[in-house]
Structure formats: C-alpha cells, structure tokens
C-alpha cells in the first residue's frame, strides 16, 4: 500500500527522565500474534478499539479482515512489542466519502501496549514513533485520523503532534473527529514541542 521500509527504520527515544532505547517495526503476523493482540484490545483502556469481551478467535478473524485493507505493524522495543499500528488508504474506506482524498494521504490507528509501569511522557514518545515511521515514506504527505469524539486522550496527542480538526463526522461505528496532519504541520509541532521541553528542562535545572 505504502512504501514503509520497516527493515531500515529505527529510532532511539528518550523522555525527560530516561533513555527508552531503540525501537523498530515489523508486520503483524497472524495467527502468531493473536494471543498478544487479544491481551491488548480486550482490556478496559482499549474500549475505543471496539473488541471488549471478544474471544481470541474473534480478534484473529477481525485482524484477518483488517489486513485485507490495511498494513498492520507492531512497534517493538528491545524488550518486545510496545504498540499496534494500522495504516490504510482513506480512499478505500468509509472516511473517503467525508472529504476529497488527496494523493499522499494515509489513514492511521494506534494502540499503545498496556503499561507495566508508569513512565512520564512514554505514550507521547510512542505516538511520535508512529508519526516518524509514517513520514519516513516519501509517498505519505499527510496523515488522516478519525478518532472517536469521546476519546479525549487521543485528541490531546493529536493536537500536540500538529493535527488540525476538520469536522465531526458520522461513521458506521462511531461519531468521529476527522483530523489532518501534513508533514510540515508535524515538523512545526515537533519544533514547538522541543522548545517547550527545553524550556521546562532549563526551568527545572535552575530550581
């Protein structure tokens, strides 16, 4: 679908508190990854994924269906999987009827693995990992998302990354906020975020 070169992509991520290590991606493998997926998407924090109470067989069936129209990846730390990422062509889904799809648009879904311990800034680092991976492809000029209008946590991450809300739309499974982030929007958001982080770090160092 898109030329995302997972074999060549890697990032070393850091929060203000610590270095998180090296991160890469690999394609989802069904049925091998079914137990992992099932353990993530059925938890309460993943309620907007729509698979609460689903059996492992149902999750596997759903991801075989999703894989027909999406590229699905696992983000990996040096210790193991840390996130699930779906990339799709907006022209081929219901979202395509809500706006004029441009060449270079890529739809995206992200689910971060359930936390084993709290690390401040971790989810944001996972979000930037996905955005960096997407924009590593010269074919992708703009990322399109349609999060559930009730999912306030993802709205905050989207805003921080430079997404601009276009409008509220009705999809078969939810009321969603159609939002866009061009490559330049993300670049500017990351510069602004770095400036803010550097200012906080300086302030803390002078206390």
N, C-alpha and C positions, 0 to 999 in steps of 0.2 A: 504493500500500500504506500508506505513512505520509506525513503532510504535512511532509516535509522540504523547506524552501524554500531550495534551493541558490542561487537568484538573489540572495537577500537576505543569506545567511550569509557572513561573512568574519571572520578573526581575524589579529591580528598576534602572532607568537610570538617568545619570547626564551629563550635559555639563560642560564646564569650568565656565559658567555663573550661572547655576541654577540646582536644582534637578527637573527632569521632572516627577517623580512619578513612580507608579507601572504599569507594562504592562503585559498583558496576551494575549492568543489567543483563538478563538473559530472558529468552522467550518462555512463557508459561508452558509447562508440559503436563498434558492430561493423558492418562489418569494419575501419573506420579505425584502431581502437586495437589490432587483433590483433597487429601486429609488436611493439608496446610490451609488451603482456601476455606474449607468448611470450618476450621477452627477460628478463622478471622471473621468471615462475613455473617456468621450467625450470632456474634456477640452483640450485647446491647449498644455498644458505641457505634456499630456499623448499621444502625437502624435504617439509614437512608439508602443502604445498598439493596434493601427490599427482600432479603433472604432470611429474615428472622424465623427460627424454627424449622428451617429446611433441612432435609436429610443430606447426607454426603452424596447419595445418588442424584438427588435433585440439583445440588450445586454442580456436580460434574456435568449433568445434562445441560444446565444453564450455560456453563462455560464452553461447552462444545458448540452451543448455538451462538454465543457471543463471538467465538473465534472465527465464525463464518464471515463476520462483517467488521471485526476489529483486530488490530495487532495487540496482543496482551503480553505484558512483561512483568517479571518480578525484579524489583530493585534489591541489590544484595550488598550487605556489609561484609567484612572479613569473617564475621561470625555466622552469617546466614541471611535469609530473606527478611527485608525490612518494609517493603511496600509492594502494592499491586497497582499496576498502571494499564489503562486501556486507551488505545489511540484509534480513532475512527474517522472516516471521511464524512463530514456533515451532509454532503450532497446525497448520501445513500440512506439517511435516516429521517425520522420524523422532524428533527430540528431543521432540516433543509427547507421545509415549507414555511418557515417563520422568518427567513431573511435570505437575501441574494448571496449565495455561497461564492466566495472568491477562490481563484486558484491559489493554492498555498495555505488554505485553511485546514486546520487539524483539530478535531474534537478530542477532548481528554477527560478521563476519570481517574481519580487517585484514591487509594485507601492505604493508609499507613498501618503497619502491623500493630497489634495491641501492645501497649508498653509493658516492659518487665520492670522498669524503674524510671523514675522521673528525671529527665534531663532538660533543663530550661533551653528553649529555642530549638529543640530537636525536630518537631513537626515542621517548622519553617524550613529547616535545612533539607528535610525530605522533599518538601514542595519545590524548593529551588533546584534540587537534583533532577526532578522530573522536567522542570522547565528548561534547564540546561540541556538535558538529553533531547528534548523536542527540537530546540533551536540549534542543536548540532547538525541537524539535517538542513541542507540548503534548499530543500523543497518546501519547507514549512516557513511561512511568513507570518502566520497569525494563529494563535491558539484560541479555540472556542470552547466555552463551558456552559453547562445548563444545570447548575446545582438546584436542588430543592429549595424553594423560597424560605423554608423553615430552618435550613442548615446554616445557622449564623456563624459557626466556627469556620466553615469553608469560605463564607463570604469575606471574613476578615483576612484570611490568607490570600484570597483572590485580589482584594484591594491592595494589599501590601505588595503583591507581585506586579501591579500595574494594570489589572483587568478593569475594564470600563463596562458598567451595566448598560445594555442597550434597552431592554424592556423585559417585562414579565410575560411569560408565555405559558400556554396550557399544553402539556404533553400527555400522552395516554396514561402514564403512571404517576404524574406529579404536576404541580404548579412550579415553574422554574424561572430563574433569573438568567436570561440569555446575556452572556458577557463575552467580551473580546479582549485579547492582549496581543498587540502586534510586537514584533521583535524589538522595535525601538521603544515601545512602552515598557517592556520588561527591562531593557538596558537602563532606561532612565530611573525606573523604580529601584533597581539594584544599586545604582549610584546614590540615590537618595537614602536608601536603607543603610548603605555603608557609612555615609556621612553621619547619620543619626547614631549608628552603633559606635562609631569612633568618638563621637561627642559624649556618649554615655560612658564609654570606657575611660576617657580623659577625666570626666567629672568624678567617677568613682576613684580614680587613681589619686585625685587631689584631696579626697576626704580624709 
